């Protein structure tokens, strides 16, 4: 299995204004032992395919895919989504990847409502996902959908509904699924035929308990350390890896790790620790 990482593990969530340059990120993700990376926020890594290919090849890295976040209830923004995905899909194809992840925007929702949509909002989301899937497929790129905490698709009932109403497969994230005390491995087994991409994350049980009891708002959970290193959380990641191996999974696997507030836990050290754990699992 090719196991990669992503710029978000280095706290890189925007194209500019980051602590690390794109060169430093690529140097460090390779130094941590990974052989693949996601693109990260569009514009962080080079947008020129030739420059991107050369930068990856010089470090022994493969471009696994890219993730794009969009407010999917806003059908009026469909032209913008089309334009961005067209650019992204063209870059991916030219750089040797055929995987594009779409996820809903959590910041687009009121703090007290999270991502719960009315009927019109849900219809808009389904239309956006369906059109996005068809657009990138025409360019030889596969779209998967990433359920995510704080968005319109985070609970199993919402994921089931999305799968029922579209043909899109999932980018399944173990941590985001388990955040709401849902059985990640159980759902993987149930929805196995619709999982096309894997994100490996884990959840701190104590922080999750605060959220579930109402003592901590979900929007504050990440800063409280909800997404912890792979060996330390409630999801049995070793069992997930055994499951994937037993099913002969050949799709992308990407580790994501929220940066730590502890200066001793650098992104490089956390990434390397997570990979050592996976290799021993």
Secondary structure, 3 states (H helix, E strand, C coil): CCEEECHHHHCCCCCCCCCCCHHHHHHHHHHCCCCEEECCCCCCCCCCHHHHHHHHHCCCCEEEEEEEEECCCCHHHHHHHHHHHHHHHHHHHHHCCCEEEEEECHHHCCCCCCCCCCHHHHHHHHHHHHHHHHHHHCCCCEEEECCCCCCCCCCHHHHHHHHHHCCCEEEEEHHHHHCCCCCHHHHHHHCHHHEEEEEECEECHHHHHHHHHCCCCHHHHCCCCCEECHHHCCCCHHHHHHHHHHCCCCCEEEECCCCCCCCCCCHHHHHHHHHHHHHHC
